[in-house]
Amino acid sequence: MSKESLKRKLLQLQCHFTWDLRREDVDIEDFEERIYESIKFSKQNNKLYAYNQLAYVNYLNGCNEEALTHLQKAKKTARADHPQDTEKWLVVTYGNFAWIYYHMNEVEEVETYLEKVKTICRNLGSASTYTANIPEIYGEKGFTMLKFSGKHYEKAKECFEKALEIEPDDPKLNSGYAIALHRLEPTNDKNKNMEKCKPLKQLRRALELNPDDAIVMVLLALRLQDFQQEKEGLQYIEKALSTSADIPQVTRYVAKFLRRQGSVDKALMLLKEALEKMPNSAFLHHQVGLCYRKKLFKLKKDMHYQSKSSGQIDDLTRHCIYHFEKAVELKPKFQFAQVDLACMYADAHNYSKADERFEIIKKMNNLKAEDWQHINLEYGKYLLYHKKLEKLAIFHLKEGYKIQNESYIRDNCYTNLKKIAERKISRNTKDSVAFGILGFLHQVKEEKPQAIECYEKALKYDPGNEDHLSALCELRLSI
């Protein structure tokens, strides 16, 4: 059989090689670290998924023999964890075997594994030769997408929805779906209604089906905290700590809850214990940095900190920067840590390092729209308050506000822009830039009459401004 003919068959498989998992979408070292963390600490039966993921990482790193070793472990795990219906759980693994052997030019082995998949699919009564619409495949794909990168969360959600159509009461699938919804839909003004909050409902559903799922417990606690239901949330935090304090991922979320609650020292203690187990966790270092930052901001609120606590300010700043630097060193694509580090450099008046960090951030690829919204906000504030570059700051704040993602970040872009406009008008009632900003804000909110009025004023005070003229023409044509 020719390689072209083989590849046509391979592309029909459901496995990591056909799920559009591209190297440029993930930090491979960080991905591998997180897989090993799940093998070492997870109390759920996720090792099958983990070994398949490691095999794919091995392939991306050019280590096909090592990939085969991990696929053998995946096969052994499937048989141990699912002795009654092993074959269904091996469709993805066998697909990965076929692809690895294809890349090793082992045609006979490729054909062997294609035949294995074909036999399983036939026995399942599948209409397709090399795949089957079964929850085992949808579930593994969903959990892989969740772990791979934020860009794949929507695909993960779709996988879990398809799986739950077939197995609506499966605890593991419900947990996966809850996690996907939680990551995709942060609490904001659009879903501030508890009754209508889909992630909250699904987290409760998942915990009802599996009361011992510590990850779901802590995510539910955080979501309840968003709705000021801290008392109920704390019950889940305490239970998660009593059963799963040794799992670094659980500790990270518990610490986040405690930090937001104000129990920063307790959060720090837990995070430092977790770091002893996982010293290379970028997420843990980031959470530690956030705790030190909260302590720093609290101390700075003291009117007398300059005379009494300058040493403490310096110490907290150093600790904060150290852990943010460690986080981005371990995971360079961790945009939240990158932005937090840039902002801390700015607070420490190290503007050369802040400039350098923001330049790195602006060159990052594969970020979501809401990530760019966050970056534009923080960069805009940095330019405005630290560098005093108002024109450039206005540009970035506008870029952030233009992104149609309802969030406190977008609200913050709006607030900063409005403050700039109001401050400028208070100094000069004929400031065209200020009226241009107000016109822009009304325009984005589709308040066309108010936008037209503001742009007309802006042009009155600056008749030759092409941006204001273009915006005004566009608005008039749209009425």
VENFENTA-V566909 format. One record per helix or strand of 3 or more residues. SS is the DSSP state (@ for helix, = for strand). FROM is the first residue (numbers start at 1). LEN is the number of residues. Records with the same first field share a line. If there is no record, write none. Layout:
# VENFENTA-V566909
SS = FROM-LEN ; FROM-LEN
This chain:
# VENFENTA-V566909
@ = 3-8 ; 16-3 ; 23-3 ; 28-14 ; 47-14 ; 64-18 ; 86-4 ; 91-13 ; 107-17 ; 135-14 ; 150-17 ; 171-14 ; 189-3 ; 194-3 ; 198-12 ; 214-13 ; 230-15 ; 248-14 ; 264-14 ; 282-19 ; 305-4 ; 310-21 ; 335-13 ; 351-12 ; 369-18 ; 390-13 ; 408-20 ; 432-13 ; 448-14 ; 466-13
